[in-house]
Amino acid sequence: MRKKVNWIIWLVLVILWNYGFPQATPFQDVIVAVFLSILFIIIQMVQSRYLKKIGSRSKFE
């Protein structure tokens, strides 16, 4: 579910970029899409590490 939400947020940001900066070149569109993809990959990694940390905790700690 979390992956779908992240993908939808990424898609909305790409659409906002395209409508917000219609004068941008195709190269700039690709650069922004790649940047957002890398950003969301990093966010997923941080989320998965955080969830693993929470899941590994014992109630006796």
Rosetta blueprint (number, residue, H / E / L):
1 M L
2 R H
3 K H
4 K H
5 V H
6 N H
7 W H
8 I H
9 I H
10 W H
11 L H
12 V H
13 L H
14 V H
15 I H
16 L H
17 W H
18 N H
19 Y H
20 G H
21 F L
22 P L
23 Q L
24 A L
25 T L
26 P H
27 F H
28 Q H
29 D H
30 V H
31 I H
32 V H
33 A H
34 V H
35 F H
36 L H
37 S H
38 I H
39 L H
40 F H
41 I H
42 I H
43 I H
44 Q H
45 M H
46 V H
47 Q H
48 S H
49 R H
50 Y H
51 L H
52 K H
53 K H
54 I H
55 G H
56 S L
57 R L
58 S L
59 K L
60 F L
61 E L
